[in-house]
């Protein structure tokens, strides 16, 4: 895990001003892609996710200069990955682990066109362990015999990296079984895990944040899903590259460049739409390279060899 995290601190870039406008692209890619679908693999409440991302459709439609953009928000990460692999989703906001899976399924036909940035300007986030505020649990070792929730098997912060960490400690075997924890429970989403902890149905859950002041917990509290005073963090990982906005490498280069331009410029050119999309989560959108996610691709390949 230390080697993985050490390899992740690279290949980010965010200017202090809007991305320079690209020259007008030839219209041929718009003739082929008159309509596209933008997918979001979100760990938040479905209704809140739909409301948050709704302004992205008219914004991208106008900025890309195409007939229609459809937004698809889902907590089913696997279904969203499969949708892009099948060509039903053309642009998506995925976690690093989902990016690696998609790279595997498409034989490397993926590329990040942008990446989210935290309100503090961070280009990375951390997986965390969350407990109830009044819990006696203070360290990871205190989780022996306790119930621990995890989001979905393809979630970077909700499963992939925490389980890798637990395997290295000998707490979880290669099949995902544990003689250390009392129960490992799939919650279906990050928000569900926090709610279960706050209500006392789970002792702890995996999750993510940019920092104690920003992340999934602040987003959930802003939506009224949890109260910040009801939870506490007992562990944070090293820095992980933020989630990339992903498309297919085989798509026309002018189309990919225009996607980058539209995403990075959104907070400058459509501030009202950006206020809704970014509320309690993002500080901006920047640029990132494929190399930032190569350690996750290597981890994915290692997991496949173990099976």
C-alpha positions in Angstrom: 0.0 0.0 0.0 2.8 2.4 0.8 4.4 1.7 -2.6 1.0 2.3 -4.3 0.4 5.6 -2.5 3.9 6.7 -3.2 3.4 6.2 -6.9 0.3 8.3 -6.9 1.7 11.7 -6.3 2.1 12.8 -10.0 0.7 14.2 -13.2 -1.8 16.8 -11.9 -2.3 20.3 -13.2 -4.7 23.1 -12.5 -4.3 26.7 -13.7 -5.4 29.7 -11.7 -7.5 30.9 -14.6 -9.8 29.3 -17.2 -8.3 26.8 -19.6 -7.5 28.5 -22.9 -10.1 28.2 -25.5 -9.2 25.6 -28.1 -9.5 26.5 -31.8 -12.8 25.7 -33.5 -12.9 22.0 -34.2 -13.9 20.4 -37.5 -17.6 19.5 -37.3 -17.1 15.9 -38.2 -17.1 14.6 -34.6 -20.3 16.4 -33.9 -22.0 14.7 -36.8 -21.0 11.3 -35.3 -21.8 12.3 -31.7 -24.9 14.5 -32.0 -26.1 13.0 -28.6 -24.0 11.8 -25.7 -24.6 10.4 -22.2 -22.7 11.7 -19.2 -22.5 9.2 -16.4 -21.9 9.8 -12.7 -20.9 6.9 -10.4 -21.9 8.7 -7.2 -21.9 7.5 -3.6 -24.6 10.0 -2.6 -28.3 9.7 -2.2 -29.8 9.1 -5.7 -32.3 12.0 -5.5 -29.5 14.4 -4.3 -27.2 13.1 -7.1 -29.8 13.7 -9.7 -30.4 17.3 -8.5 -26.7 18.0 -8.2 -25.8 16.9 -11.7 -28.9 18.1 -13.6 -27.4 21.4 -14.7 -24.5 19.6 -16.4 -26.7 18.4 -19.3 -27.7 21.8 -20.7 -24.3 23.2 -20.0 -22.4 20.5 -21.8 -25.0 20.5 -24.6 -24.4 24.1 -25.3 -20.6 24.1 -24.7 -20.0 21.0 -26.9 -22.3 22.3 -29.5 -24.3 19.1 -29.9 -28.0 18.3 -29.9 -28.5 16.6 -26.6 -26.6 15.5 -23.4 -28.3 13.0 -21.1 -27.3 12.6 -17.5 -27.2 9.2 -15.9 -26.5 9.1 -12.1 -26.2 5.7 -10.3 -24.7 4.1 -7.2 -24.2 1.0 -9.3 -20.6 1.5 -10.2 -20.4 -1.8 -12.1 -23.4 -0.9 -14.3 -21.8 2.5 -15.1 -18.5 0.9 -16.1 -20.3 -1.6 -18.3 -22.3 1.2 -19.9 -19.2 3.0 -21.0 -17.5 -0.2 -22.1 -20.6 -0.9 -24.3 -20.6 2.7 -25.7 -23.9 3.7 -24.0 -22.0 6.3 -21.8 -19.5 8.6 -23.5 -18.2 10.7 -20.6 -18.3 9.7 -16.9 -17.0 10.8 -13.5 -15.4 7.6 -12.0 -13.2 6.8 -9.1 -9.6 5.6 -9.8 -10.6 1.9 -9.3 -13.4 2.2 -11.8 -11.1 3.8 -14.3 -8.7 0.8 -13.9 -11.6 -1.7 -14.4 -12.8 0.2 -17.5 -9.2 0.2 -18.8 -9.1 -3.5 -18.4 -12.5 -4.1 -20.1 -11.6 -1.8 -23.1 -8.0 -2.9 -23.4 -6.7 0.5 -22.5 -9.2 2.5 -24.5 -9.7 5.1 -21.8 -8.3 8.6 -21.0 -9.0 11.2 -18.4 -10.1 14.6 -19.8 -10.4 16.3 -16.4 -10.3 15.7 -12.7 -12.2 17.2 -9.7 -10.5 19.5 -7.3 -11.3 20.0 -3.6 -12.6 23.3 -2.2 -9.0 23.7 -0.7 -7.4 23.1 -4.1 -6.3 19.5 -3.4 -5.8 17.2 -6.3 -6.2 14.1 -4.2 -8.4 12.6 -1.5 -8.1 9.9 1.2 -10.0 6.8 2.2 -11.1 6.9 5.8 -12.7 4.9 8.6 -15.8 6.5 10.2 -17.3 5.6 13.6 -20.1 7.1 15.6 -19.0 10.2 17.6 -19.7 8.6 21.0 -18.1 5.2 20.1 -15.3 3.9 22.3 -13.4 2.9 19.1 -10.3 5.0 18.7 -7.9 3.0 16.5 -8.1 0.4 13.7 -7.1 -2.3 16.2 -10.2 -1.5 18.2 -12.3 -2.8 15.3 -11.5 -6.4 16.2 -14.8 -8.3 16.4 -16.8 -5.2 15.2 -19.1 -4.7 12.2 -17.6 -2.6 9.4 -19.5 -1.4 6.3 -18.1 -0.9 2.8 -19.8 0.7 -0.2 -19.5 -1.5 -3.3 -16.8 -3.9 -4.6 -15.7 -1.4 -7.3 -15.4 1.7 -5.0 -11.9 2.9 -4.6 -12.3 4.4 -1.1 -15.2 2.2 -0.1 -13.6 -1.2 -0.8 -10.6 -1.6 -3.1 -8.0 0.3 -1.2 -9.3 -0.4 2.4 -9.4 -4.1 1.6 -5.9 -4.0 0.1 -4.7 -2.4 3.4 -6.5 -5.0 5.5 -5.1 -7.8 3.5 -1.6 -6.5 4.0 -2.3 -6.6 7.8 -3.6 -10.1 7.6 -7.1 -9.0 8.7 -8.8 -10.1 5.4 -7.9 -13.0 3.2 -7.8 -13.1 -0.6 -11.4 -14.1 -0.8 -12.5 -11.1 1.3 -13.2 -13.1 4.4 -12.1 -11.9 7.8 -11.3 -13.5 11.1 -10.5 -10.1 12.6 -13.7 -8.2 12.0 -17.0 -9.4 13.4 -18.9 -8.6 10.1 -18.1 -7.0 6.8 -21.3 -5.5 5.4 -22.0 -4.1 1.9 -24.0 -0.8 2.4 -24.5 0.1 -1.3 -23.2 3.6 -1.0 -21.0 5.9 1.1 -24.0 7.8 2.4 -25.7 4.5 3.5 -22.6 3.6 5.4 -22.5 6.9 7.3 -26.2 6.7 8.1 -25.8 3.1 9.4 -22.9 4.2 11.7 -24.8 7.3 12.9 -27.9 5.2 13.7 -25.8 2.6 15.5 -26.5 -0.3 13.0 -22.8 -0.6 12.2 -19.7 0.0 14.4 -17.7 1.6 11.5 -17.7 2.2 7.8 -15.2 3.0 5.0 -15.6 6.4 3.3 -13.6 9.2 1.8 -12.8 12.9 2.3 -10.5 15.5 0.9 -9.9 16.7 4.5 -11.9 16.7 7.8 -13.4 19.9 6.5 -14.5 18.7 3.0 -15.7 15.5 1.5 -18.5 13.0 1.4 -19.5 13.7 5.0 -19.9 17.5 4.3 -21.9 16.7 1.2 -24.2 14.3 3.1 -24.6 16.8 5.9 -25.5 19.5 3.5 -28.2 17.3 2.1 -29.6 16.5 5.6 -28.6 12.8 5.3 -26.4 12.9 8.4 -25.3 15.4 11.1 -21.6 16.1 11.3 -21.6 15.9 15.0 -22.8 12.3 14.9 -19.6 10.9 13.3 -15.9 10.8 13.9 -12.8 9.7 11.9 -10.3 7.2 13.3 -8.1 6.6 10.2 -7.1 8.3 7.0 -5.0 6.9 4.1 -2.3 8.6 2.1 -3.2 10.8 -0.8 -5.1 9.2 -3.7 -5.6 10.9 -7.1 -9.0 12.5 -7.4 -11.7 11.0 -9.6 -11.2 11.5 -13.3 -13.8 12.6 -15.8 -13.2 9.7 -18.3 -13.9 9.1 -21.9 -12.6 6.7 -24.6 -9.2 7.3 -26.0 -10.5 6.2 -29.5 -12.9 9.1 -29.7 -11.8 12.0 -31.9 -9.1 14.1 -30.3 -11.0 17.4 -31.0 -14.0 15.9 -29.1 -11.8 15.0 -26.1 -10.1 18.4 -26.1 -13.5 20.1 -26.2 -14.7 18.0 -23.2 -11.6 19.1 -21.2 -12.2 22.7 -22.1 -15.9 22.6 -21.2 -15.3 20.9 -17.8 -12.4 23.1 -16.7 -14.1 26.3 -17.8 -17.5 25.5 -16.2 -17.0 27.5 -13.0 -16.0 30.5 -15.0 -18.5 30.4 -17.9 -21.6 28.9 -16.1 -21.3 30.0 -12.4 -24.9 29.3 -11.6 -24.8 25.7 -12.9 -21.4 25.2 -11.3 -22.8 26.4 -7.9 -25.3 23.5 -8.0 -22.9 20.8 -9.3 -20.1 21.8 -6.9 -22.2 22.4 -3.8 -20.5 21.1 -0.6 -18.0 19.0 -2.7 -15.9 20.6 -5.4 -13.7 23.6 -5.6 -13.0 23.3 -9.3 -12.0 21.0 -12.2 -8.5 20.6 -13.4 -6.4 18.5 -15.7 -4.8 15.1 -15.1 -2.9 12.5 -17.1 -3.5 8.8 -17.6 -0.2 8.1 -15.7 -1.7 9.2 -12.4 -4.0 6.1 -12.5 -1.4 3.5 -13.7 -0.9 2.2 -10.1 -4.6 1.4 -10.0 -4.3 -0.4 -13.3 -1.4 -2.4 -11.9 -3.4 -3.2 -8.8 -6.3 -4.4 -10.9 -4.0 -6.7 -12.9 -2.5 -8.1 -9.6 -6.0 -8.8 -8.3 -6.9 -10.7 -11.5 -3.8 -12.8 -11.1 -4.8 -13.8 -7.6 -8.1 -15.2 -8.8 
